[in-house]
Amino acid sequence: MSPFNKSPCPSRHLSMRYPVLLVHGFALRDDLPLLRYWGRLPGYLRGLGVNLHLCRHDAWASVEENAWALKSRIEELQRSQHCEKINLIAHSKGGIESRRVVHLFSGDPPISSITTIATPHRGASLADWILKFKPAQYEKVHQAINLFGRLIGDKTPNSLMALSQLTTKFMTDFNNNNPNHPAVYYQSVASHLHTPVFDPLFLVSHRILMDLEGENDGVVGTQNCRWGTPFMIWGNHKGLSHIDVCDMSGFKRRGFDILDSFRQLLLSLKAHDC
């Protein structure tokens, strides 16, 4: 049996004031039948009674393109769910796009809260490091990534653009041009991977980032994920990787209950009437 079908039985109903929209990051879409971006989370949270939805936008598009796609998705949910506002929970680059979409609405946006998870709000030094090697010269690599993007359903994949918009320079300009909206509640989550032995996918990147930023999740420096209040760091003494925090593996990770952590996250939003 697939690990994605082994979600725990929810102990009690969780009724939110507004629907919840999960906003994925780059590399993978959230509507793939086998590679499930959010692992067990959609089934678990819906089992709790949460009115939960996926964004389904491109994995390799620019921040601006995905922000407009996200705006359309929010408006679609407003119509279909007959709701005034939406709660956004976003992972990685999706958090940048969630912050951007706020400014695409005239007046107060129909967004109650934005919770970002492992989002490089101050840029990813790993992207800076990769771009030092002039990846634009590796045309065939980008062609292969863009082809992969089209195969998984992307309409306008641009891997070089997606990477360049994770740099510290891009995010400095982005933060100056996209301040927090006073009508939206912001909070953030990060993790740190103490040793990449527990997630070999990040064996090299974790070591590079330890020199560049210190504590990190294999992709983003832990403190770079801080945006809004509260700021939470998930994981036990062994830590969690960049993909552990969205349950992409679909398994319980090193004794940390990611599903219950999301439940607690939603309870905190409910306490703020989101």
N, C-alpha and C positions, 0 to 999 in steps of 0.2 A: 504494500500500500504506500502511496506517495506520502512524504512527510507533510505536504500541504493539506492533507485530509485529516491530520491528527491534531487539530486544534482543541484545546481544553474546553470543557463544557462551562459556559459562563454561569456564574453563581447568582447573578441578579441583573435585573433590567437597568439599562443606563439610558435615560431619556435626555437628549440634548435639546436646547431651545432651537438651534439652527442645524441644518445638515452639515456634514463634514465632507470636504473634498481633499483627497490625497493628491499631492502634486509631486511627480517623480523628478529625478535629476537626469543627467545625461548618460549616454552609453546604451541604456535599455529603455524600452517603452513599458508602460504598465498594463498593456492590453494583450500581451503575448500569452498564448495558452500553456506553454511549457516553462518558459523562463519567467517566473512570477516575481516581479519587482518587489512587491510588498509581502511576499511569503504567505504566512498564515493570517496576517492581520485583517484583510478584508472580511474573510469568513468569521473570524473571531469577533470583530467589532460589530458586524451585522447581527451575529448571534446574541450580542448584548442588547440589541435593539437600536443601535446607532444607525441613523439615516446616512449611509456612507456611499461615496461615489469616487470614481477615478477620473483623471483629467484627460488621458489618451492623446496628449500632444506629442510632437516629434522629440526624439531623443538627442538628435545632433543638430538642431536648429539654433539660431541666435536667441539671445535673451529677449530681444524685442519681438521677434516672430512668435516665440512661445508665450510671451505676455499677452499678445493680442489673441492668440488661440485660447489662452486661459480666460480672458475676458468673455469670449464667446461662450465658453463652457459654463461660466458662472451665470451668464444671462439665460442660457438654456435651462440650467437647474432652477433658476428663479421661476421660470415659466412652468416647468414640469412639476416642481415640488411645492409651488405656491408659497414660496418663502421670501422674506424680506432680505435676509442676509445669509452668508455662507461662512463657515469656519474653514480656513486653509491650514493643512498640515503638510509641510513640504520638506523634502529631503534634498540635500546637496544643492546643485544649481537650481533646482525647483524653488528654493527659498529666495533666490535672487529674482526669479521671474514673478514670484508671489508679491514681493515688495514692489516690483515695477508695475504690476497690473493695478495696484491701488491708484496710481496716478493717471491711468487711462480712462477713468470714470470722471464725469463732470459732477461737481458737488461731492457729497459724502459717498464713498464707495459702498456697495452692498456686501461688505466684508466685515464680519464681527471680530475675527481674530486671525493672526498669522503666527503659527508655530513653526519655527525652522529647526531642522535636525541636520547636524553635520554640514551646515552651509558655510562656505568660505566668505563671510561678510567683508573681510578685509583682504580678500584675495588668497589664492593658494600659491605659496612659494614653490610648490612642486611644479605648477604650470610655468612660473618664471624660469625655473631650472631647465625644464624641457625646451622652452623656447630659445634658450641660449644656444642650442645646437641647430638653430635655423631649420625647424621642421618643414618650412615651406619648400625646401629643396627636395624633400622626400615625397614627390608628387604621387608616386605609385602607392605609398602607404596611405595617403589621404584618399586616393581614389578607392582603395580597398575598404577603408572605413566607411566612406560615403556609400559604396555599394552595399555594404552590410546594413547601413541605415535604411536604404531603400528596400532591402529584402525584408526588414522587420516592419516596414510600413511607413517610414518617414517620407514626406513629400519634398522637403528641401534640406537634406543633410549637408552640413558644412563643418567638418571635424576641426579644421584649423580655426575657424571663427569661434566654435564652441570652446576650444582650448584657450584662445587668446582672451576670452571674456571671463576667465577665471583668474587672471593675473592680478597682482597687487595694484598695478597702475590702473587697470580698467575699473577695479572695485573702488579705488579712491575717488575717481571721477563719478562713478555710479552713486556712491554714498552722498556726495555733495549735491547731486542732482535729484536724488530720490529720498528725501527725509521721511521720517515716520509720520503717518497721518494721525492727527489727534483723536479721530473717531474709531481707530483700530487698536485692538489690544495685541501687543507683541510679546512673545516669549521664545526662548531658544533652548536647544539641547545639543550637547556634544558628548563625545566619548574619547577615551584614549586607549591605545593598544600598547600595553606595557612591553610585550615581546611578540614579534611577528611569527614566532614558532606556532602560535595558536591560530594564525591565519597566514599561511605561506604566500598567498597572493600578493601580500604587501611587504614581503621580505626586504626588497630593495628600497622601495619608496619610504618605508618607515625609517630606515637608517639614514637616508638622505634628509628627511624632514627633521630627524632628531638634531642634525647639525644646523639646519636652517631655522627651525622654529621651536625645537624642544618637543614637549609632549604633543602627540598627534594620534590620529586614528588610521594612519597609513595613506591618507590623501590630504587631510586638512589639519593644521595646527589646532589643538583643542581650544585655545583662547580666541582664535580667529572666528570661532562659531558663536561667540557671545553677541546677542542682539536682543534688546528688550529685557524685561524683568518679569518673572525670574529667569535665571540661567542655570540649567541643570546639567550635571555630568553623570552619565549612566555607566554602569559597569562595576564589577568587583575588583579585587586585587589583580586579576589577570586582564581585565579590560575588554573592550569591544572594538571591532574594526569599523571602518566606514560603511560597510554593507551589513554588518551585524545589526546596526541600530534601526534598519528598516526591515529586518527579518528576511532578507533576501534568500538566505540559505534554507529557511523553513524549519530549522531545528533549534532546540533549546541550546543556548550558547554558554558554556562554562559556568553553569549554575545561575546565570542571570535571567530572570523572567521578563523577556522583552514584551510579551503580550500584556502582562499585568502592568508594566510600566506605561504602556499606551493607555490602558484603562485609567490609571492614576492621572495621566496627562489630560484626558478628557474630563475627569472629575474636577480637575483644577479649572478647566475652561467653564464647566457648568457652574462652579462656585462664583465665577466672574460674570455669570448670566450670558455666556456666549452660546 
